[in-house]
Amino acid sequence: YAKWGAADRAAFTEAFRTLVDRDDITGRLAEITQPTLIIHGSEDAAIPMWRAEQLRDGIPGVRGLVVVEGAGHASNVSHPEPVNRALLDFLRDQ
């Protein structure tokens, strides 16, 4: 966080615009045919839980929604054990 805080904020403009200006493909979720696992932190302030549930409900054959309790947006960083366990279980089932 200190590294990001010290960085020139203009350096983040392109990444920010990529997120904000991206196309909404929610209406195309049914086109996803690959095995899919959704992992979402219960305390994610950037993406609300209803978005993860929307993915779960919109992707045919989704293999699950794993809610990582107490995790924020980067659950793989803050809670690697449950995330890695879910990923390994998912991959073993393929």
N, C-alpha and C positions, 0 to 999 in steps of 0.2 A: 504494500500500500504506500509506503514511503516513496518508493521508486515512481509510482504513478502520480503521487501527489507533487513530486518535484518536476515532473515532465511538463513540457509546454502543452497547454490545453488544446492548442490548434492542431497538435499531432493526433488528437483523437477524433477530429472532425470527420474524416473519411469513414472510420469504423462506425461512428455514431450514425452517419447518414445511411450507411449500408443497412443498419438495423431499422431505422425509422422509415426509410423509403422503400423497403422491400415489398414485393407483391404479396397479397394475402392469397394463399393457396388453400385455405380451409375448404373451399368447395371442391377441391380435387383430392381430398384425403382418400377417397374410395379407390383412387388409381394406384395407391401404394400396395404393391403385391409382395414385397419382401417381408420376411419375419421381422417383427418390430417389438421392441421393449421400450417403455417410457419410464424414465426415472425422474422424479421430481421432489425437491425439498419442500417439506411442510411449511417452512418459513420463508420461502422464496418471495422476496418483495418485488422482483422484476417481472416475473410471470406468474399470474395467479393460478391457483389450483384448478379453476374451472377450465383453463386452457389445456392443461394436461388431461383432464377428463374429456375434453372435446376431441383431443387426439385419440384417446382410448376408444371413444365411441364412434369416431369417424373412419378409423383405419380397419379394414376388414382383416380378421384373423390376428389382431394384435395379441401378443403373448402376455401382456400384463402391464399394469401401472404399478410401479414400486414407489411408494411414498417414503422418503427418508425423513424420519421424525427429527425435528430440531435443525434440519439443514436448510441453508439458504440457497441462493442461486447456483453456487458452485459446490454442490453436494459431493462431487467426486474429490474435491480438495479438502473440504471440511470434515467429511464423513466417508473416507475411502473404504473402510471395511464393509459396510452394508452395500455400497455401490459396487465394489468389486465382486462381492458374493453374488449379487443379482446378475451382474454381467456374466460371471462364470457359469452360473446355473443356466442362464439363457443360451449361452454358447454350447454348453454340453447337451442341451436338448435339440440342437439343430442337426 
